[in-house]
């Protein structure tokens, strides 16, 4: 891996502060990575690698990328039944995780720091595409058996693209605030190691005092989060506090409430910090576009412009490019960071690239006169009622702006709205009908829910809501 070769340039810099507060230089990191060699995991081997907030996870991840071992990165909180399902489909030769587990056909082979290495008794011979380097879930939590196939070229190009627009340098200090099984969280590792910067391994939630103690102690210069993270920051009075070394915040992983974004914009202007709004998908390794800080106030709500060396455009319903501004279509991205394709079975790992570096995102949006892009919803989150196409995302966002913490799903000819707050049914229905300008009274089902379920990457877990409604 190209950025691993650069470690010599930064050998005296601190690469990691571990979860146990040990400071690891790039020189020592290189030595520690090579320690994984003693386990004699063969090249062209598929490994289930469970991500935890751990220095050891990073050693496995970096060694595998550099030695043609294919890591299948999974969330450490995945339940045992799901692990067994995936094991039956993909048949990895090794399962490596930070807890002991009773795994059928696997025996505990070795232990490396806080990680357990389980070896398959039959050691299947795998055949992979020459380009395949990494497998990841599309969401950071594994809801189905479809995964994203990524190459070294994908990882390197997106790492360099992000480093360029965020202007990462060796003086930067990042902290792990997102799961490493989530492409956004893993990209934090890649971009900072690429530039000789420092990464603070953290296992605490942002609502815990110990997170902020580490944040202050190690003089963290950036914070990365999803919209839900910023909602929490607002609740814990982040905006009332002083963070002397913080230079910028990044947000990605879905649309954020405009009013909340404005609050953080004002904070950053006042404190002379930057807030970078970004858009991406695991299918594009992680990042597709960003909104430059100096444009945030004028273009609030925009996902910005394509990342360096990337292209964004829109297609209409007839798959023709849209050139005029403010015309709605489906977003398509082109760049060297676009995945090889999906995998839903073991045989798919043999496949070469099935696209021309183009990704049809599934997101609906438009561009303005200055070619800044905006997203209005997901193609899959459109329901048709009475002949009208309605965006569940837009209804959900409207209710959120009106103070209702909610989640919307579509079932046949009904829109089901889950609400955390106390509510008056007639008032909610009137808000929706006023917004859509359609009489939907008999097509809206309102349900009280204690807590809206979230994925490990901080997104609404629509799959769980849909499952409960079957």
Helices and strands as residue ranges (DSSP letters): H 2-5, G 6-10, E 14-17, E 23-25, H 26-34, G 35-39, E 46-51, H 55-66, E 70-75, H 80-90, E 94-97, E 106-112, E 115-120, E 132-137, E 147-151, H 152-166, E 173-175, H 183-194, E 198-200, H 209-217, E 222-225, H 227-235, G 238-240, E 248-251, H 258-271, E 274-279, G 282-284, E 289-291, G 293-295, E 305-306, E 311-315, E 329-334, E 341-343, G 346-350, E 358-367, E 373-378, G 379-381, E 382-385, E 388-391, H 392-401, E 406-411, E 414-419, H 425-436, G 441-443, E 444-448, H 462-468
